[in-house]
Amino acid sequence: MVRAVRFMWTMNNGDIPCDKEICHSRGNTTCVTLDHIKPMAHKENMADMKNKGRGSTNDQRGDKSSSTKLSRDKVIDIREMYRTCDMTHQNIADIFGVSRETVSYIIENKTWKQ
């Protein structure tokens, strides 16, 4: 399975260079118009995304993120369950419908920092 934008680029221009990813020059990530997409280094793509006011580089984190599955209250519950219950990260992940890694990162304060 491959994203439509990557498929369109590859079908029309060949392989995407291994050190590049597809950048949407107009900021519309659903657009697959060849004139609006181009390969770009990750660092450049992230800077471009920030300049367009998109993505988590613009403090769209936690409850502000449109892709979040958790609320701040659920994160607090996850940490409390881990602290007070004899449960594995996977058990907690299953309850909240997220990955074990997500729970681990929350407990280790790598994400949803306190």
Beta strands, then each sheet from edge to edge (+ up, - down):
strand 1: 21-24
strand 2: 37-40
sheet 1: 1+ 2-
end
